[in-house]
Amino acid sequence: MNTIYKLGICSLFMGFAVTSCDEFVEEVEVINPVAADSGDDFTPADFLTGVYGMHTDFSYAFSFLGITEIISDNADKGSSPTDTGADKNLLDGLTYTTSSPSIRSMWELWYKTIGRASQSIEITQNDANIDENLRSRLMGEAKFLRALNYFWLVRSFGDVPIQEIDLIARAPKAEVYEYIEQDLMDAIAALPLKSEYAAQDLGRATKGAAQGLLAKVYLYQEKWQEAADMTNNVINSGIYGLEPDYATVWRESTENGMESLFEIQARGEIIAHGVQQYSMTQGARGAGGWGWGFNTPSEDLLNAYNAAGDSIRRDATIIFAGETLFDGREVSAGVENPRYNEKAYSSAYTDQEDTDKNIRVLRYAELLLIRAEALNELGQSAAALAPLNQVRNRVNLDDITTTDQSALGDAIFLERRLELAMEHDRWFDLVRTKKAAAVMTALGLPFQERNYLFPIPNNQLIQTPEMTQNPGW
């Protein structure tokens, strides 16, 4: 049974039916293989699958790269000098504008995903025929996904509309975070542990995923005690741990494994498919290559690895022209760029549009680093050493021993860069710590105070002129 749902979108927001706003209608085709066989109606579980599916959109393979890594000191635009990637050159040079398509694409996609999640919650809540335990779990999953997308929005734009409350008025950042926290607390109460899911359900949101994301949400608000406590819940669950070999963390063999709290699923048939062209956009370009060559690790990132003596994470993160990869693929010395993102590399799908590679959104290693940072900020620097050094020991680096709060804070911040490079958090780490100005100007880039927030897309302001713009834009 193929069901076409027409979902109203008002002012780029996809939300509940609003009869006075009908400028845009998106047709969403949902394929329900169970109903096709049995004649059953479209179910709340089917609708929730569509919320997960929003995260496989092409925007995550291109626009997302621009506003998370290419804009930062971790990566360069890459590709050919004449290929701008629509606006990747502008993001790389910090000269993007209110009309930059990458910023607009993510604004639209995040709000559409939130709208779909809210619809999923409403449909599930109002279904009289669903088992109560399943109802609770499905609503918990949808609230986790809604919280994740609001988190991406508030990090990027600051004050943003909470569309379940108002489609135009931008809620203060603190209120948005409160809304996110409530969704995650609801999710924590409703979701099962990862170990309680059947094998075919691995990849769904779990209690640990919600706890981990809430710890990160607390980190971004400098709620240090709450962040430390929430990471401890995940650590003490006994469910998660570090993969023994860092080089395997982004490979097929570790997908949904011991280190994974949440990742975008890229395997399956019918509805589930890979993030469209995630590997292709970042694959080696030119003679002997297999991709477009965007989002290339920067020389500055390479230097940071070398200065730290961190060859294990360097070689697991960066593909070098002329090297032979773990699967035997020989990278021609004649490819166009000197470096490429190995965390985006897929053995099987180097020349196909859909990627068979799950994208890691939240890992146990990051939870350890969140705990280390929170404890250090609380003045418990000695206690912060254990989670920090657990991450370092995996890659054969010496223990950090300093308990000087400032020096240890710098060490933890560097560790985040080396551990999580090319995993779509670096720019927001620079922004939340207010280090972006110093780091980017040191690289000769024209950073301005306004760059701490992305501009509200111009297309949005044309449709809703009552909405305010961010300072400086």
N, C-alpha and C positions, 0 to 999 in steps of 0.2 A: 504493500500500500504506500503510494507516494502522496504526501499531503502538502499542499501549498498553503503557507500561512502568510497573510499580508500584515506586516507589523508596522504600525504607524510610527513615523519618526518626525518629531517636531524640532526644528532648529538644530539639526544634526544630532539630537539626542534620541536614542531608541528607548522608549519607556512604555508605560501603560497607555491604553487607548486615550487619546485626547482629541475629541471631535472637532475642536476649533483649530487644530493644527494639522493640516493635511498637505503640506507643501511637497512631501517626499514619502513615497511608499516603497519599501523594499520587499521583494518577494523572496522568501526563504523556503527552499525546498528541503524537506526533511524526509529521508528515506527510512522507513521503519520495517526492517526485514521480518520482525516477529509478527507484526500486523498483516504483512503481505501473505503470510502463511496461514494465519489463524482467523483473520477477519476482525481482530480486536481493534478497538479505537486507539488513537494516538495517546500515549501515556505520559505522565509527568517525567518518568525516567528518560523517555525519548527526547523530551524537550530539554532536559538537563544536558543530554549529550550534545545538543546544539550549542550550549554555553561553552562547554569544553572546546568544541570545534572552532569557536571564534579565534582561538589562540593558534590556529594553523594558517591564518591569513598571510598573504604575501607581505603585508606590512612588517611582520616580525622578521622577514628575511632581508629587508632593505631599509625601510624608514626607521625601524627600531635600532638598527646598527648605527645609523647616523646620529641619533640623539642620545645614545648611551656610550658608545666607544669611539667612533670617528671624531666626535667633538672633543674628546679628552686627550690627555697626553699618552694614552695607551696605544692609540691607533692613528693611522693616516687614511685618507680617502682611498689610496691605492688605485688600481685599474690603470687606464691610460691617462696621460695629462689632459687630453682633449675630452675625455668622458667624464662629465660632471656628476653623473648619477642623479640628475634632476637638481639636487641642491647639496650633495654630499661635499662638494668643494667649499660651499659656503659654511656648512657646519664645521668642517675641518679648519677653516680660517676664521671662525667666529664672526662671520659677516652675514649670517642668516637674517631673514626679515620676517615680518608678520605674515608673509605669503608663502613661506617655505613649505613645500608639500610634505616633507617628512614629519614636521611638527603637526600639520593639519591632519595627516593620515592617522597618527597615533591618538590625537585628541578625539577624532571621530570614532575610531575603532574601540577605544577604551569605553567611551560612553555607550556605544551600541552594545558592547558586551555587558556592561552594567544593566542596561535596559532589558536585555535578554535574561540576565540572572534574576532581575526583579520579577519579570513575568514568570519565570520558572518557579519562584517562591510562591507567587500568587496562585498559579495553577495547582501546585502541589498542595498548598494549604486548603484549597477549596474542593479538592477531589474527595468525594464521599466514599469512594470504593477502595482507597489505598490502605494497605497495612500501616498501622501507626508507627511501628519501628522504621519502616521504609520511608514514610513521610518525614520523620525527623531527620533521617540521614540525608535524604535528597535536599531538604531545605538547608541543612548544614553545609553540604557541598556547594550549593548555590551561593550561600552567604560568604563562604571562603573565597569563591571566585569573584564575587562582587567586591569584597574587601581588597583583594589583590589588585584589581583594576583601579579602584579609588586610590590605593597606595601609589600606583604608578602615576596617576593624575596629580595628586597633591605634591609629590616630589618634584614634578615637572613644572607645575603652574602655580603652586601655592594655593590661594583661595580659589575654590571651584564650586560650581553649583552641585548640591546634593540633589540629584534629579528626582528622587522620590519625594522631595519636599518642595523644590522650586526649580523650574527649568532655566531660569535666567539669573536670579540673584546669586552671587558668588558667596558661599558661606566662608567665614573665617577659617583659616587653616586648622586652628585648634578644634573647631566644631567638626571639620571633616575627619580629623584623626579620632575624635570621640565616636563618630559614626562607624569608622573602620574598626575601632576597638570593640564596639558592641557586636558587630557582625562576627568578629573573630571569637569573642567570648561565647556567643551563641553556637558557633561552629564547634568549638572545643567541647561544649556540653553535649552536642548531638552526634559527633563523628566517632567512628570506631578507631581503634589503634590500627596501625599498618598491619600488624601481625594477625588481626582479626578479619581481614579481607580475604576472600577466596582468590586464588591465583589469577583468575580471569578479570578480577576487579583491581588488581594492582595498578597504580597510576591515578586512582581517584584521590580526592582530598581526604586527608586523615586528621585525627586529633593532633598528631605530631606536627603535621604541616601547618595547621592553624596555630599551634603554640609557637612554632618557629617563626612564622610570619609575624605574629604578635610581638615576639621578642625584637624583631627587626623594626617594627613600627615604634616600639618603645625607644629603641636606639636612636631613631631619627628625631624623636622629641626630647632626647636627653633625659629620659626617665630611667635613670641608671639602675635603681634598685629593682624596678619592675622588669627591666630587661634581664638583669642577672637572675632573678627568680624564675622567669619564664624559660630561659635557656636551661636552667637546672632541671625543670620538669622534663624537658626533652632528653637531657643527658641521663637522668635517673630512670628513664623508662626502660633502659636496657635494650632498646630496639635498634638503635642506630650506632654507627661507628665509622671510622675512616677506612676506606679501601686501602689495602696494604701497599698497592702500587699506584702512585699518583698518575702515572702515564695512562692508566686505564679508566680514569674517572669519567671521561667523556666518550667512552667507547660503548659499543653495543653490549659487551659482556657485563657491564655494570649498571645497565638501565634498570631503574626502580630497585636498585640494590641497597646495601646496608648504609650507604652514605646519602641516599636520596631522600629528602623530605618532600619535595614536589618538583615535577618536571612536566613539560609539555610533551604529550604523547605523540609519537610520529609513526607508529606501526599499526597495521590492522587492515581490514577490508570494509567495504561499504562506507559508513560515515567517516571512520577514522582514517586519516591519511597524514602524510608528512607536512611539516611547515613548508609552504610552497617556495622552493628554490633556496632555502637557507644555506645549503652546502654549495649550490651552484654560484650564488652571488659572491661567495668568499673563496671559491676555488682558484687555484693558480691560473693565471691568464697568459695567453700567448702561445708560442711554439712549445709543444709538449705539455701544455696546461689543460685544464678541464673546467674552467669557470670564468667568472667576470673579474675577479681580482680585487674586489672592494674590501674595505675594513682590514687593512694590513697592519700587523704589529709594528709599532714605531721603533725607531732607533733608540729613543729615550727609554722605552720599555726594555729593549734588549740590554741597554747599558745598566739598567736597574738590576736585572737578573745577574749580569756579570759582576757588578760591584758587590752583590750579596753572596757571590760564589754559588748561586742557585742554578746549577746546570740541569737538575732533574725537572723542575717546573718550567725552565726556559725551553727545554727540548720537547716537552709535552705540550707546550702552548704555541710554539712557533715552528712553522714549516720553512725551511731554508731552501732557496734555489740550489739545485744540485744534490740534495740529500736523497737517501732512500728511506721511505717511510716504514712504519712497523709492519705493514702488510705486504711489503716488497715493491710497492710502487716507486719507481724512480722519477724524481722531480727533475726535469730538464734544467740545466744551468742557464738555458736561454729563455726561461719564462720572464715575463715583463717586470715583475717586482721582486725585490730580494727576499721578502718574507710574506708569509700568509698565515691565516689563523688555523692552527691545527685542531682547535676545539670545535671547529665547524666541519672538519673533514669527515667524509663518509666513504668507506671503501666501496660500497655497493652502488651508490647513487651519484657518482661524480658527474654524470652527464644526463641526468634526468631531472625533471622539474620538481617532483615531490621528493622530499628528503626523508630518509629512513632513520634519521637521527633525533632522538629525544633531546630537547633543550632543557638543561638543568636550570631551574629557577631558584631553588633553595637547597643547600647542601649542609651536612652535619659539620663540615669544617668551618663554614661560616658561623654556625651557632657557637662553636668554640671561640672564635675570634670576637663575636659579639659579647660573650661572657667575659673574655679577657679585657675588652675595652670598658665594659660597664664596671667591673671590679676595680680596675685602675682608677676610673673617674670617681669611684666611691672612696678612694684612699686605701683600698685593699690591694696594693701593688704586689705584695708577695704572693697573694692568692691568685693574682692574674697570671702569674708565670706558668702555672700548670697547664691550663688550656692552650695558651700561646705556644708553649714548647711541644705540646702534643702534636700540633699542626707542623711545626718545624722538624720534629724528629722523624716524621714520615718521609721527609725528603732529605734526610741525612745532614741537616744543618745543626750547628751547635746550639745549645740552650742559651736563651737570653737570661742574664742573671741580674741586671740592674733593677733596683726597686725605686729609683728616682722617678717620680710620677711623670714628669715631662719627657724624659728620655724614653721611658717605657711606652708612653703614649705614641711617640714617634715610631717606635719599633713595631707596635701593633698596627699602626696605619700603613706602614710599609708592607707588613705581612699580608694585610688585606689586598694590597695591590698585586703582590707576587702570587698569592694563592688564587685570587679570583680574577686575574687578568682575562680580558675578552669575554667575561661572563655578564656584561651589561650593567655593572654597578659603579664603575670607576667615576664617571662624571658626577653621579649623585653623592659619592663619597667626598669628592672635592667640594661640592656645593654645601653639603650639610656641615662640614668642618670649616667652611670659609677659607679653605686653602686654594680655591680655584684661581683667585686673582694673582697670587704670587706664583703659582705653578705655571699658569698659562702665559703671563707676561714674561717670565724667565725664558720661555720658548719663543719669544718674539711675537706673540699673538695679541691682538687688540682687545683684551678683556676689559669690559666695563661693568659697573655695578648692576646694570640691567640684566646681564647675562646669568645672574644667579637664578632667574626664572625664565622659562620660555614665554614668548608672547602668546596671548590668546589669538588663535588664527583669525586673520582678517575676514575670511568667509563667514566665520561665526558672528563677528561683530556687524557685518552687513545684514545678516538675517535677524540678529537681536541687538540693535543699537543701544538698548538700555544696559547691556552687559558692559562692565568696566574692563579696561585694559590694564596690564601690568605696568608698573612704573618704568619710565624710560622708553617705552615702545609706542 
